[in-house]
Amino acid sequence: MNPLVLSKLGLLIPVLMLQYFFNLCTIKVFEAFTGTESGALDD
């Protein structure tokens, strides 16, 4: 593979992991503030 592609993947993976954990934390905080469990947006 192209070394440039590998370097981009090396940067992309940690960023995606950070976004994933950030989303999890945001959901937890949202649930804590709304006082509901997951599925609050379901009818």
Phi and psi in degrees as a GROMACS rama.xvg file:
@    title "Ramachandran Plot"
@    xaxis  label "Phi"
@    yaxis  label "Psi"
@TYPE xy
-71.6573  129.044  ASN-2
-55.5308  -32.6846  PRO-3
-64.9384  -38.4471  LEU-4
-65.5955  -41.8296  VAL-5
-63.2521  -40.1153  LEU-6
-66.9802  -36.0266  SER-7
-67.6174  -40.1279  LYS-8
-64.3348  -38.5356  LEU-9
-62.3648  -30.1812  GLY-10
-85.7416  -32.7538  LEU-11
-71.1325  -40.4364  LEU-12
-60.7786  -49.6158  ILE-13
-61.7114  -35.8463  PRO-14
-64.4855  -43.1139  VAL-15
-64.5337  -38.9101  LEU-16
-64.8319  -41.9012  MET-17
-62.8798  -42.215  LEU-18
-62.8842  -39.3939  GLN-19
-63.0519  -47.991  TYR-20
-67.4388  -35.7342  PHE-21
-63.7251  -40.6194  PHE-22
-64.3004  -41.191  ASN-23
-61.2537  -45.4909  LEU-24
-64.2676  -39.783  CYS-25
-62.6832  -41.5889  THR-26
-64.6938  -42.6111  ILE-27
-62.4986  -44.6563  LYS-28
-64.8743  -41.4578  VAL-29
-61.1133  -44.3136  PHE-30
-64.3597  -38.0278  GLU-31
-64.783  -40.7659  ALA-32
-73.006  -37.2723  PHE-33
-83.2945  -16.9048  THR-34
73.8712  21.1771  GLY-35
-122.823  158.428  THR-36
-85.0044  -176.286  GLU-37
-62.3629  147.496  SER-38
96.1021  17.5816  GLY-39
-67.1066  -26.9604  ALA-40
-87.218  -4.22784  LEU-41
-79.6092  152.449  ASP-42
